[in-house]
């Protein structure tokens, strides 16, 4: 048995940690802030998954609104 010699790749191997691009985070934050009028701290306290979910939900609402007639109650 070898002692005193570590195996640096033993636990991490070829795995790398990738980070989410800062530009994308700010794009999501700006999108949510624009539509929901939330503050920076409030938006950034959300997890990445939650921010994406809010962006998708806002986008769905916008898509529905844009496909409807301009004023359905107009006589």
NORQUI-V665043 format. One record per backbone hydrogen bond with DSSP energy under -1.0 kcal/mol. CO is the residue of the C=O (numbers start at 1). NH is the residue of the N-H. E is the energy in kcal/mol with one decimal. If there is no record, write none. Layout:
BEGIN
CO_NH_E, CO_NH_E
END
This chain:
BEGIN
7_10_-2.0, 9_13_-1.1, 12_15_-2.1, 21_25_-1.7, 22_26_-2.4, 23_27_-1.9, 24_28_-2.4, 25_29_-2.6, 26_30_-2.7, 27_31_-2.0, 28_32_-2.4, 29_33_-2.8, 30_34_-2.5, 31_35_-1.9, 32_36_-3.0, 33_37_-1.5, 39_43_-2.3, 40_44_-3.0, 41_45_-1.2, 43_46_-1.4, 47_51_-2.6, 48_52_-2.4, 49_53_-2.1, 50_54_-2.5, 51_55_-2.3, 52_56_-2.4, 53_57_-2.5, 54_58_-2.6, 55_59_-2.3, 56_60_-2.2, 57_61_-2.1, 58_62_-2.4, 59_63_-2.4, 60_64_-2.3, 61_65_-2.5, 62_66_-2.4, 63_67_-1.0, 71_74_-1.5
END
